[in-house]
Structures are given as structure tokens and as C-alpha cells.
């Protein structure tokens, strides 16, 4: 009778123990087994790389876009070009420089340098010029293999009518266009919706997705609605051959001093305003290194780069109106500009906007234009 009383308890304990053992065994089995999903509708999700920021592409490209001025006894032809290697070589169009007696360039930071022809096409509207002072600088990466396709977004840069670093956006609207203009043969060129006008010739055509140069802007229709660009992969062989064969001692350069001495007061003010515009743009995009290089040696000796950066790092955004300039009695340029600065408040997430009146003094230093003084004349 006593045995029957404990029998259900013994059986319950036994069943519980067996259950626990089975659960442990099943868990271990599931944990070791690789889960396989055979559903064909489930695919791996590929995350595309983040598209390059348009503003950053343009700013970086502008540093390497060059305004070219080709002079002879009768006239001056203005065109564009872009730095493409560490030797200081610049790609442009042959029609920009073929009739020039002297060639000089204005860089994005308003510096002036003499240039010499490295190589030039006869029927091919491509040329290479060299500026030794630009050797070792950053340069634009040229696409040597990619064929841009119809519909691809592009950015065209140049200096139309002398306005440095003008940007137009568009798409590849046609391909493999063939025609001849002024003795030059254009084969397999891109047709683009971005405008190409006088001064744009020789500027880079940049692929929106890669940030690389895919073409050399060359010609446009009279109404400016259609442009044509020579694919870089079609001509890079000739370009690199000219560059590799050229030796500086065999090239003829113009004196930079002679160029500066012929500048008019109007050109002096225009260059000064461009330099200041470039300085403010660099601050706005937080390129403090580039902005610091635009300062004269005296300003740099008084302010280290670290202190300079700290002075502007709080700026979130800035907007400014037209610049007003005049040449002073000491032959410098004084430029006044109204700037609205949005700044981050210290130890706070909020920002505040304030209008400032800045006065910039620019002057030549070692034959190059520099910002020699900046004054904030804002009423406190």
C-alpha cells in the first residue's frame, strides 16, 4: 500500500528528468545546425556607396581649374584648363593656345604664373601646357577607361567670358558625335546639355557619381544650348606622351613680373575680389587649410593654422552680398563685404545669425596676390 502511494511521485520525477534531458539535447542540436533558407524571393540587399556630395566635388575641382590667357600682338584669348598630374601640367584645347606668343594662367586662388606649351594637336583639339610652380600640387583625377553613357549626370567647369570657375550642370545627352570645326576633327565626342561658351573651352567635364574627369569641354552651339566634350579616354595616350617627353629646360616661359606690370586697376580689383570670394567659399565649406594658404606671410606669422582654424570652426554657414573694392593710394585693394554668419553657440546645440562687415586688404607678395589684412568692422 505504501509503494502505491509513492509510485505517482516517482513516475512524475522520472518523466520530468527525461523531459529536461530531451530539451537540452534538442537545444544543442538546433544551436549547432546551420539554418538554411531556400526561399528564392529573399535576396541579399546591397547598400550602394553614398553619392559624393555635389558641393564638395565642385569645390575640390575648382582648386584645379585654371583660367588660361593666350596673348599675341593682336588680341588675348581666354580659355580654361585643368591640372592633371604632379608635374604641373594642364590639359586644355589646342584652339585656345595655338596662335599665342605668350601664355599665362590664373589659378583658383588668383595667382598668376607663366606657362609653356608641352604638346599640341594638329587636327586634334587638345593641348598640354606646363606651369612648374604648380608641380607637386593636388590635381584632378582623369578617367582613362570609363565611357560615360547617355543620361549620366555631369558637371562642366570653366571660365566663360573671364568669370573664373563657372559651373554648369547637365547630362550626357548624346554620344559618338563626329564633326569638324576650324580645322579640328572631333570624333566620338560627348554631346552635353551643360552650356559651353567662350572661355569654357578646355575646362573639365566631371562625372557626377565618380568625381573624375571624363571629358574636355571644347565647343558649343551659337545659342549655348548644346555643348560638346572630348572623352578623356580617347586622347589620354597623346596627352601622357607629350607630358613624359617634355623637359623644363627646353620650354619657353614668359616673365611673371611682366604680366603683373601690365595689369590694369580694374583687373587688380577683379583678381582681389575673386581671391576673397574663394577665401569665403573655403571657410563656408570648412576647407580651412585652403583658406589659410591665401593669407600673406605676415598674417601667417602672427596667427598659426591651429588658431586660424579655431577662429572659424564655429561657423555653420555664411552668406554674403556683392563685394565693393577700390585701389588705395598705397597700391593695394581694399574690399568691403557684408557677411551673414550662422554660428554654433558655445556648449549649445542652437545657432545664431549675425551680420558682419569685413574689410579685406589684398596686395602682391613675391609676385602673387595675397590677403594681407582682414578687419571685422561690425558694430558691437
ABEGO torsion letter per residue (X at the ends): XAAAAAAAAAAAAAAAAAAAAAAAAAAAAAAABBBBBABAABBBBBBBBBBBBAAAAAAAAAAABBBBBBBBAABBBBBBBBBABAAGBBBBBAAAAAABABBBBBBAAGBBBBBBBABBBAABBBBBBBBAAABGBBBBBBBAABBBBBGBBBBBBBBBGGBBGBBBBBBBABBGBBBBBGGBBBBGBBBBABBBBBGABGBBBBBAAAGBBABBBABBBAAGABBBBBBAAAAAAAAAAAAAABBAAABBBBBAAAAAAABBAAAAAAAAAAAAAAAAAAAAAGBAAAAAAABBAAAAAABBAAAAAAAAAABABBBBBBBBBBBBAAGBBBBBBBBBBBBBBBGBABBBBBBBBBBBBBBBBGGBBBBABBBBABBX
